[in-house]
Protein backbone atom coordinates (compact mmCIF):
# COMPACT_ATOMS: atom_id res chain seq x y z
CA UNK A 1 0.00 0.00 0.00
CA UNK A 2 1.22 3.45 -0.88
CA UNK A 3 0.36 6.71 0.80
CA UNK A 4 1.79 10.23 0.48
CA UNK A 5 4.34 9.18 3.04
CA UNK A 6 5.35 6.24 0.96
CA UNK A 7 4.80 2.51 1.19
CA UNK A 8 3.23 1.14 4.34
CA UNK A 9 2.88 -2.44 5.39
CA UNK A 10 -0.71 -3.86 5.33
CA UNK A 11 -2.52 -3.92 8.68
CA UNK A 12 -4.49 -6.81 10.09
CA UNK A 13 -7.76 -5.00 9.37
CA UNK A 14 -7.13 -4.53 5.68
CA UNK A 15 -5.33 -7.80 5.08
CA UNK A 16 -7.56 -10.31 3.28
CA UNK A 17 -8.03 -13.42 5.32
CA UNK A 18 -7.37 -16.66 3.55
CA UNK A 19 -9.51 -19.59 4.86
CA UNK A 20 -8.00 -22.99 4.95
CA UNK A 21 -9.89 -26.25 4.39
CA UNK A 22 -9.80 -26.80 8.12
CA UNK A 23 -11.43 -23.42 8.75
CA UNK A 24 -14.18 -24.19 6.26
CA UNK A 25 -14.78 -27.61 7.79
CA UNK A 26 -14.93 -26.16 11.30
CA UNK A 27 -17.38 -23.45 10.23
CA UNK A 28 -19.53 -26.03 8.47
CA UNK A 29 -19.55 -28.30 11.52
CA UNK A 30 -20.48 -25.40 13.81
CA UNK A 31 -23.36 -24.38 11.56
CA UNK A 32 -24.58 -27.95 11.29
CA UNK A 33 -24.48 -28.43 15.07
CA UNK A 34 -26.40 -25.20 15.61
CA UNK A 35 -29.07 -26.22 13.11
CA UNK A 36 -29.25 -29.69 14.58
CA UNK A 37 -29.73 -28.29 18.10
CA UNK A 38 -32.53 -26.02 16.88
CA UNK A 39 -34.28 -28.99 15.26
CA UNK A 40 -33.90 -31.05 18.43
CA UNK A 41 -35.55 -28.28 20.44
CA UNK A 42 -38.44 -28.22 17.96
CA UNK A 43 -38.80 -32.01 18.12
CA UNK A 44 -38.72 -32.03 21.93
CA UNK A 45 -41.37 -29.30 22.05
CA UNK A 46 -43.60 -31.15 19.58
CA UNK A 47 -43.11 -34.43 21.46
CA UNK A 48 -44.00 -32.81 24.76
CA UNK A 49 -47.18 -31.32 23.30
CA UNK A 50 -48.13 -34.67 21.77
CA UNK A 51 -47.60 -36.47 25.07
CA UNK A 52 -49.77 -33.93 26.89
CA UNK A 53 -52.51 -34.39 24.31
CA UNK A 54 -52.29 -38.20 24.63
CA UNK A 55 -52.37 -37.96 28.43
CA UNK A 56 -55.46 -35.75 28.25
CA UNK A 57 -57.20 -38.21 25.92
CA UNK A 58 -56.31 -41.14 28.19
CA UNK A 59 -57.61 -39.24 31.22
CA UNK A 60 -60.91 -38.74 29.42
CA UNK A 61 -61.00 -42.44 28.51
CA UNK A 62 -60.33 -43.42 32.14
CA UNK A 63 -63.21 -41.21 33.24
CA UNK A 64 -65.50 -42.95 30.79
CA UNK A 65 -64.19 -46.35 31.89
CA UNK A 66 -64.91 -45.42 35.50
CA UNK A 67 -68.48 -44.50 34.59
CA UNK A 68 -68.82 -47.73 32.63
CA UNK A 69 -67.37 -49.76 35.52
CA UNK A 70 -69.87 -48.14 37.89
CA UNK A 71 -72.72 -49.03 35.55
CA UNK A 72 -71.48 -52.60 35.17
CA UNK A 73 -71.12 -53.03 38.93
CA UNK A 74 -74.62 -51.67 39.41
CA UNK A 75 -76.03 -54.06 36.82
CA UNK A 76 -74.09 -57.01 38.26
CA UNK A 77 -75.32 -56.20 41.76
CA UNK A 78 -78.92 -56.05 40.60
CA UNK A 79 -78.56 -59.41 38.83
CA UNK A 80 -76.87 -60.92 41.90
CA UNK A 81 -79.62 -59.59 44.17
CA UNK A 82 -82.31 -60.98 41.90
CA UNK A 83 -80.59 -64.36 41.96
CA UNK A 84 -80.11 -64.18 45.74
CA UNK A 85 -83.78 -63.38 46.28
CA UNK A 86 -84.82 -66.27 44.07
CA UNK A 87 -82.45 -68.69 45.81
CA UNK A 88 -83.45 -67.44 49.26
CA UNK A 89 -87.15 -67.84 48.53
CA UNK A 90 -86.64 -71.32 47.12
CA UNK A 91 -84.41 -72.36 50.04
CA UNK A 92 -86.86 -71.07 52.64
CA UNK A 93 -89.77 -72.78 50.92
CA UNK A 94 -87.85 -76.05 50.78
CA UNK A 95 -85.95 -75.94 54.07
CA UNK A 96 -88.19 -73.69 56.14
CA UNK A 97 -88.66 -76.31 58.84
CA UNK A 98 -84.89 -76.82 59.15
CA UNK A 99 -84.40 -73.09 59.54
CA UNK A 100 -87.02 -72.83 62.28
CA UNK A 101 -85.50 -75.81 64.09
CA UNK A 102 -82.01 -74.24 63.92
CA UNK A 103 -83.35 -70.93 65.27
CA UNK A 104 -85.15 -72.61 68.17
CA UNK A 105 -82.14 -74.81 69.01
CA UNK A 106 -79.88 -71.75 69.11
CA UNK A 107 -82.33 -69.73 71.22
CA UNK A 108 -83.18 -72.35 73.86
CA UNK A 109 -79.49 -72.89 74.56
CA UNK A 110 -79.66 -69.48 76.26
CA UNK A 111 -83.19 -69.91 77.66
CA UNK A 112 -82.83 -73.18 79.60
CA UNK A 113 -84.50 -71.74 82.71
CA UNK A 114 -87.46 -70.25 80.82
CA UNK A 115 -90.68 -72.04 81.92
CA UNK A 116 -92.57 -71.60 78.65
CA UNK A 117 -91.64 -70.78 75.08
CA UNK A 118 -94.20 -69.98 72.40
CA UNK A 119 -93.07 -70.48 68.81
CA UNK A 120 -95.18 -68.94 66.05
CA UNK A 121 -94.65 -70.28 62.56
CA UNK A 122 -96.46 -70.35 59.22
CA UNK A 123 -99.69 -72.38 59.21
CA UNK A 124 -98.20 -75.02 56.89
CA UNK A 125 -95.49 -75.82 59.48
CA UNK A 126 -97.50 -75.46 62.67
CA UNK A 127 -99.01 -78.96 62.51
CA UNK A 128 -95.83 -80.83 61.56
CA UNK A 129 -92.93 -79.14 63.33
CA UNK A 130 -93.93 -79.24 66.99
CA UNK A 131 -92.38 -82.63 67.74
CA UNK A 132 -89.16 -81.66 66.02
CA UNK A 133 -88.90 -78.46 68.05
CA UNK A 134 -89.58 -80.22 71.32
CA UNK A 135 -86.91 -82.80 70.48
CA UNK A 136 -84.22 -80.29 69.55
CA UNK A 137 -85.05 -78.17 72.63
CA UNK A 138 -84.63 -81.15 74.93
CA UNK A 139 -81.31 -81.98 73.31
CA UNK A 140 -80.18 -78.41 74.00
CA UNK A 141 -81.10 -78.79 77.68
CA UNK A 142 -84.38 -76.86 77.64
CA UNK A 143 -86.80 -78.28 80.21
CA UNK A 144 -89.69 -75.84 79.92
CA UNK A 145 -92.87 -76.09 77.88
CA UNK A 146 -92.85 -75.44 74.16
CA UNK A 147 -96.06 -74.40 72.42
CA UNK A 148 -96.27 -74.02 68.64
CA UNK A 149 -98.87 -71.63 67.24
CA UNK A 150 -99.77 -70.85 63.62
CA UNK A 151 -99.23 -67.29 62.44
CA UNK A 152 -101.31 -66.39 59.36
CA UNK A 153 -98.91 -63.56 58.52
CA UNK A 154 -95.81 -65.78 58.59
CA UNK A 155 -94.24 -67.35 55.52
CA UNK A 156 -92.52 -70.72 55.45
CA UNK A 157 -89.27 -70.40 57.39
CA UNK A 158 -90.47 -67.43 59.46
CA UNK A 159 -90.77 -67.81 63.20
CA UNK A 160 -91.30 -65.75 66.32
CA UNK A 161 -90.09 -66.93 69.72
CA UNK A 162 -91.88 -65.42 72.69
CA UNK A 163 -91.06 -66.26 76.32
CA UNK A 164 -92.86 -63.46 78.14
CA UNK A 165 -89.79 -61.45 79.05
CA UNK A 166 -88.56 -61.17 75.49
CA UNK A 167 -89.11 -61.98 71.86
CA UNK A 168 -87.03 -63.05 68.87
CA UNK A 169 -88.34 -62.52 65.36
CA UNK A 170 -86.91 -64.16 62.25
CA UNK A 171 -88.71 -63.48 59.00
CA UNK A 172 -88.03 -63.75 55.32
CA UNK A 173 -88.18 -60.01 54.72
CA UNK A 174 -85.42 -59.39 57.28
CA UNK A 175 -83.21 -62.08 55.74
CA UNK A 176 -83.61 -60.61 52.27
CA UNK A 177 -83.01 -57.11 53.64
CA UNK A 178 -79.70 -58.27 55.13
CA UNK A 179 -78.66 -59.71 51.76
CA UNK A 180 -79.58 -56.48 50.00
CA UNK A 181 -77.79 -54.34 52.59
CA UNK A 182 -74.61 -56.39 52.22
CA UNK A 183 -74.75 -56.07 48.43
CA UNK A 184 -75.32 -52.32 48.57
CA UNK A 185 -72.48 -51.88 51.07
CA UNK A 186 -70.16 -53.74 48.70
CA UNK A 187 -71.32 -51.63 45.76
CA UNK A 188 -70.76 -48.39 47.68
CA UNK A 189 -67.27 -49.51 48.66
CA UNK A 190 -66.40 -50.57 45.10
CA UNK A 191 -67.66 -47.29 43.65
CA UNK A 192 -65.68 -45.32 46.24
CA UNK A 193 -62.47 -47.00 45.08
CA UNK A 194 -63.26 -46.49 41.39
CA UNK A 195 -60.58 -45.93 38.77
CA UNK A 196 -58.47 -43.00 39.92
CA UNK A 197 -55.41 -42.20 37.83
CA UNK A 198 -54.42 -38.62 37.02
CA UNK A 199 -52.10 -38.70 34.02
CA UNK A 200 -52.11 -34.93 33.44
CA UNK A 201 -49.90 -34.15 36.41
CA UNK A 202 -46.28 -33.44 35.65
C-alpha positions in Angstrom: 0.0 0.0 0.0 1.2 3.4 -0.9 0.4 6.7 0.8 1.8 10.2 0.5 4.3 9.2 3.0 5.4 6.2 1.0 4.8 2.5 1.2 3.2 1.1 4.3 2.9 -2.4 5.4 -0.7 -3.9 5.3 -2.5 -3.9 8.7 -4.5 -6.8 10.1 -7.8 -5.0 9.4 -7.1 -4.5 5.7 -5.3 -7.8 5.1 -7.6 -10.3 3.3 -8.0 -13.4 5.3 -7.4 -16.7 3.5 -9.5 -19.6 4.9 -8.0 -23.0 4.9 -9.9 -26.3 4.4 -9.8 -26.8 8.1 -11.4 -23.4 8.8 -14.2 -24.2 6.3 -14.8 -27.6 7.8 -14.9 -26.2 11.3 -17.4 -23.5 10.2 -19.5 -26.0 8.5 -19.5 -28.3 11.5 -20.5 -25.4 13.8 -23.4 -24.4 11.6 -24.6 -27.9 11.3 -24.5 -28.4 15.1 -26.4 -25.2 15.6 -29.1 -26.2 13.1 -29.3 -29.7 14.6 -29.7 -28.3 18.1 -32.5 -26.0 16.9 -34.3 -29.0 15.3 -33.9 -31.0 18.4 -35.6 -28.3 20.4 -38.4 -28.2 18.0 -38.8 -32.0 18.1 -38.7 -32.0 21.9 -41.4 -29.3 22.1 -43.6 -31.1 19.6 -43.1 -34.4 21.5 -44.0 -32.8 24.8 -47.2 -31.3 23.3 -48.1 -34.7 21.8 -47.6 -36.5 25.1 -49.8 -33.9 26.9 -52.5 -34.4 24.3 -52.3 -38.2 24.6 -52.4 -38.0 28.4 -55.5 -35.8 28.2 -57.2 -38.2 25.9 -56.3 -41.1 28.2 -57.6 -39.2 31.2 -60.9 -38.7 29.4 -61.0 -42.4 28.5 -60.3 -43.4 32.1 -63.2 -41.2 33.2 -65.5 -43.0 30.8 -64.2 -46.3 31.9 -64.9 -45.4 35.5 -68.5 -44.5 34.6 -68.8 -47.7 32.6 -67.4 -49.8 35.5 -69.9 -48.1 37.9 -72.7 -49.0 35.6 -71.5 -52.6 35.2 -71.1 -53.0 38.9 -74.6 -51.7 39.4 -76.0 -54.1 36.8 -74.1 -57.0 38.3 -75.3 -56.2 41.8 -78.9 -56.1 40.6 -78.6 -59.4 38.8 -76.9 -60.9 41.9 -79.6 -59.6 44.2 -82.3 -61.0 41.9 -80.6 -64.4 42.0 -80.1 -64.2 45.7 -83.8 -63.4 46.3 -84.8 -66.3 44.1 -82.5 -68.7 45.8 -83.5 -67.4 49.3 -87.2 -67.8 48.5 -86.6 -71.3 47.1 -84.4 -72.4 50.0 -86.9 -71.1 52.6 -89.8 -72.8 50.9 -87.8 -76.1 50.8 -86.0 -75.9 54.1 -88.2 -73.7 56.1 -88.7 -76.3 58.8 -84.9 -76.8 59.1 -84.4 -73.1 59.5 -87.0 -72.8 62.3 -85.5 -75.8 64.1 -82.0 -74.2 63.9 -83.3 -70.9 65.3 -85.1 -72.6 68.2 -82.1 -74.8 69.0 -79.9 -71.8 69.1 -82.3 -69.7 71.2 -83.2 -72.3 73.9 -79.5 -72.9 74.6 -79.7 -69.5 76.3 -83.2 -69.9 77.7 -82.8 -73.2 79.6 -84.5 -71.7 82.7 -87.5 -70.2 80.8 -90.7 -72.0 81.9 -92.6 -71.6 78.6 -91.6 -70.8 75.1 -94.2 -70.0 72.4 -93.1 -70.5 68.8 -95.2 -68.9 66.1 -94.7 -70.3 62.6 -96.5 -70.3 59.2 -99.7 -72.4 59.2 -98.2 -75.0 56.9 -95.5 -75.8 59.5 -97.5 -75.5 62.7 -99.0 -79.0 62.5 -95.8 -80.8 61.6 -92.9 -79.1 63.3 -93.9 -79.2 67.0 -92.4 -82.6 67.7 -89.2 -81.7 66.0 -88.9 -78.5 68.0 -89.6 -80.2 71.3 -86.9 -82.8 70.5 -84.2 -80.3 69.5 -85.1 -78.2 72.6 -84.6 -81.2 74.9 -81.3 -82.0 73.3 -80.2 -78.4 74.0 -81.1 -78.8 77.7 -84.4 -76.9 77.6 -86.8 -78.3 80.2 -89.7 -75.8 79.9 -92.9 -76.1 77.9 -92.8 -75.4 74.2 -96.1 -74.4 72.4 -96.3 -74.0 68.6 -98.9 -71.6 67.2 -99.8 -70.8 63.6 -99.2 -67.3 62.4 -101.3 -66.4 59.4 -98.9 -63.6 58.5 -95.8 -65.8 58.6 -94.2 -67.3 55.5 -92.5 -70.7 55.5 -89.3 -70.4 57.4 -90.5 -67.4 59.5 -90.8 -67.8 63.2 -91.3 -65.8 66.3 -90.1 -66.9 69.7 -91.9 -65.4 72.7 -91.1 -66.3 76.3 -92.9 -63.5 78.1 -89.8 -61.4 79.0 -88.6 -61.2 75.5 -89.1 -62.0 71.9 -87.0 -63.0 68.9 -88.3 -62.5 65.4 -86.9 -64.2 62.3 -88.7 -63.5 59.0 -88.0 -63.8 55.3 -88.2 -60.0 54.7 -85.4 -59.4 57.3 -83.2 -62.1 55.7 -83.6 -60.6 52.3 -83.0 -57.1 53.6 -79.7 -58.3 55.1 -78.7 -59.7 51.8 -79.6 -56.5 50.0 -77.8 -54.3 52.6 -74.6 -56.4 52.2 -74.7 -56.1 48.4 -75.3 -52.3 48.6 -72.5 -51.9 51.1 -70.2 -53.7 48.7 -71.3 -51.6 45.8 -70.8 -48.4 47.7 -67.3 -49.5 48.7 -66.4 -50.6 45.1 -67.7 -47.3 43.7 -65.7 -45.3 46.2 -62.5 -47.0 45.1 -63.3 -46.5 41.4 -60.6 -45.9 38.8 -58.5 -43.0 39.9 -55.4 -42.2 37.8 -54.4 -38.6 37.0 -52.1 -38.7 34.0 -52.1 -34.9 33.4 -49.9 -34.2 36.4 -46.3 -33.4 35.6 
